């Protein structure tokens, strides 16, 4: 049986959970909500890069992504632009994008990621 690894746990959640060579990231939100949707998306994606690295993988191993947005009609194009720039040639995960009601009206985007963990060299 493979152990479950919980990274950066707190009283409510773990930032990442690894099991059977798959990592699940908790929802990643921007630290600075004063930025527009593109800026918030870039912040979130940079944090995802860090969390994936800590889990032993990277964006080329993405399996699925859920993108939650506060204002899809207004911000989808800006978010998608930042997303496509970040993703580059890394591959295309399964993706769902939906509008949600965040508690903080300044929060525009939150992203949840599942990725395959790289096999050890």
Buried (B, 14 or more C-beta within 10 A) or exposed (E): EEEEBEBEEEEEEBBBBBBEBBBBBBEBBBEEBEBEBBBBBBBBBEBBEEBBEBBBBBBBBBBEBBBBBBBBEEBBEBBBBBBEEBBEEEEEBEEEBEEEEBEEEEBBBBBBBBBBBBEEE
